[in-house]
Amino acid sequence: MNGTPAWARLAGNATATRKFLRQTGSGTVSALPAWDTLLAGDIPAHAHDAAIAAGAVLVSSKVLVTRLAAAGLRRPKHLHRPPIAEVEG
C-alpha cells in the first residue's frame, strides 16, 4: 500500500457564516482541508499597503456588493445555480 489517500468529498459549509478552506501541515505531511473563518491575522499587514499602492480602493461592504453585482460576479440567492458538477443529467 502506498501513502496516497483515497479521494473523499468535503462537506459544504452549512452555516450562515462565510468560511474559507484552510489547510495546514507539518512541513512534510499535509493535513486535511477544513472550513474555517478568516481572521485578521491571516492577512499580513504589509499586504494592505501593497494593495493600496497597486490601486485598491477602500469601500464599504454595500459598495462592494453593488460593484460585484454590476460586474455579474454576484447573484441574488433566488438566482443561484449549483456548480456544473452537481447538475444531474
N, C-alpha and C positions, 0 to 999 in steps of 0.2 A: 504494500500500500504506500502511495506517495503522500506528501503533505498537502496536496491540493484539496481544499474543502469542496463539498458539493454545493451547487447553486441553491440559494434559498431566496424567497421573496421577503422583502422588508415590508412590514405592515405600514400602511399610510398613517399620516398624522391625523388622528381622530379628535383632536382637541380644537378649541376655538382660538388657541394661542398660535401665533406664527412661529414655526420651528424650522430648523435647518439640520441637515445631516452633519453629524460630527463623527470623525474617526481619528483616533489616536492609537499609537502603538508604542512598543518598547524601543524602537530604533532598529530592530531586526525582525520583529513579529508584528504583523498588522492586527489591530483589534477590529471587531465587527462594527459597522456603522450603526449609529443610533440617533434618534431625534433628540434635539436639544435646543434651548433658546440661545440666541446670540447675545453675548454680553459686551458691554462697552470695552472691556479689556481684550476682547477678541480682535479688535481693530486697533492697530498701532497708532499712537498719537501722531507720529510723523506722516501717516497716510493722509490725515486731514489736510495738512498744509500742502502736501504734494497734489492732492486732488483739487484744491482751490487754485493752486498755481497752474494746473493743467486746464482750468476753465470751468470747474464745477461751481455751481451756484447754490447757496443755502436757500431752501424754500420750505414752506410749511407742508405738512402732510397733505392738506387739502389741495394745494397747488400741484404737488407731485402726482396725486391720483388723477387730477384733471389732465395733466400733461400725458400721463401714461394712457389714459382712455382716448385722448385725441390722437395719439400715435398708434392706436389699435393694439396696445400691449396689455390692456386690462378690460375685461368684460364683466358686466353685472352678473351676479350668481345665476340668475334665471337664463342666461345665455351660455352658461358654462358647458363645454363639450369635453367628455372624457378623452384622455390620450388615445391615440390610434390603437395601441396595443390592447386596450380594454374593450374596444368596439368589437362586437360579435358580428360574424357574417363574412 
